[in-house]
Amino acid sequence: AKCNQAYHHNETCEQYAARKGKEEQMNEEELKKLAAKMGWKTCPKCKTYIERTYGCFHMKCGNPSCKAEYCDGCGKELDPK
């Protein structure tokens, strides 16, 4: 394909891009609904979904490029020192 995307038979590059954009938007909406249902919260720094399953409210983001530490109760970022 001219657009350097995956092969998309019977679709122009513009049609493929529009369809993929809609699919990604639908997936994000479904993820938000699931997160609300499951009680997941997001890291206050990078917005990665995180689930606290047990223990204290001191959380460490699992995103390797973030690693923020914060309180799951109030959302305040904590100093990791």
N, C-alpha and C positions, 0 to 999 in steps of 0.2 A: 504494500500500500504506500502511496505517496506521502501519507501523513506520519509515517514511522510508527504506526499503531499496529495492533494485531490485525491479521487478515479479516476483512469484513465483506463477504460475498453479498452482492445485490444491494449494497448500500454505498452511497457516496461518503467521502471522508467527513463531510459536514453532518450527514445523517447519523453516521456512526458516533461522532463526537456528541451530538445532541442526545442520542439514546443512552450512551454511557453516562452522561451527566445526570440524566433522569434516574438511572439505576443507582448511581452513587447517592443521590439525594434521598431516594426511597430507602436505601440501606441505612443511611444516617438517621432518618426518622424512625425506622424500626429499632435501631440501637437505642435511641433516646427513650422510646416506649419501654423497652426491655429494662433499661437502667432504672427508670422510675418504678417499674413493677418490682424489681429486685432490691431496690434501696441503695443502688450504687451511687457513689459521689464522684466528683472529679477533682483531680489535683488542682489546687488554686493557682499553680504556676503554669502548667502545660495543658491542663484540661483532659488528661488521660483518665479513663474510668478506673476506679479503685474500689475494692470491696474489703471492708474490715470484717473479718469473720470471728475474731476473738481478741482478748487482751485489752491493753490500754488504748487511749485515743491518740497516742503518738504514732503518726503514720510516716512512712518513707515511700515516695513515689517510685514505682518500678520501672519507669521510663529511663533507660540508660543515659539519655541526653539531658535529663532533668534532675532526678534524685532529690527533689525538694523534700523537706521535712516539715510537717504541719500537724495541727491538732484536728482530729476528725470531728470533734465536738463543736468547735467554734470556727474552724477554718483558718485560724491564724497561723502564718508561717513561723516555724521554730528555728532557732539558731542551733545548728548541728554540733556545736562545740561542747 
